[in-house]
Amino acid sequence: MSVEFGVFISPERPSYRDILGDVLDCEALGYHSAWTSDHVIGMYQNPGDPRFECWTTTAALAANTSTIRLGQLVLCNPFRHPSLLAKMGATLDAISGGRLILGLGTGWHEGEFRAYGYPYEGAAERVRRLDEAAQIIKKMWTEEAPSFEGRYYSIEDAYCSPKPVQRPHPPLMLAGSGEQLTLRTVARHADISNFAAWMGSPSDFEHKAEVLRRHCVRAGRDFEEIRLSWANYTLISEDRGSAEMSLDQYTRSMQARYGGAAGDRRPPLCGTPDDVIEQMQAYIDAGVTLFIHRFMGEDFREETMLFAEEVIPSFSRA
């Protein structure tokens, strides 16, 4: 499977024009995909900071782009009933000409659940909900009038027409790294896995992949059917001096935001293009075939351009 490169685009921005501009730049540079996150309150500084809702933003981007694939890193399953989400996904896949990747997870930020009036269940309950949601979504995308009766959700003759453009259905990414329940759900239902954002070593990734492989054996699923993605912090600069300056600025910013915990947030991909190529190869060796880069420098456009021109061709030639 070829290696492909996506870009994370924060929806916590002053205007939609800013978001669209970054996505259009990435599309012009030939990136595989653009990804947004699903939170309903500000996550970086203050909860009242502007943040565009994930699904509405994805739909707007679908109407204003033409080639780049669009995904969510990831939708919070309890926010939307899976039957309606399946319908929304089928519609958006049709509107975009088959460019949707549906990313789905359990949700984790208790504060926004409480703020918006959603019950915040325990981790195991949220994973079991995710398992049922994945079943419903795939049924509605592939069956004429599916029914399902579960512990958390039920549907009866749930028509979903028109079907998605992609066959048999759009890729379903399931996120999370819990080794007992979450990766078992990934083994059963996911087309793409995403173990963690935004950190993690190659050995950590390799370990999770092996756990997923064992769950696939138990589920009777071919492990090779599941694409392994990795979302990461990336800090790339043209030369060594610029790289050191950029890392210093990044470190000071993280210390101001996170205090003593900032040391745990050093970008796993960091340095010159040659540095980043070497670092990425270790993740490819661990099984990654889809990278989702969150560029952390001061100039997003400069970083995305440098990466596209100096890093991506090295893997395209491999």
Order of alpha helices (4+ residues) and beta strands (2+ residues): beta-alpha-beta-alpha-beta-beta-alpha-beta-alpha-alpha-beta-beta-beta-alpha-beta-alpha-beta-alpha-beta-alpha-beta-alpha-alpha
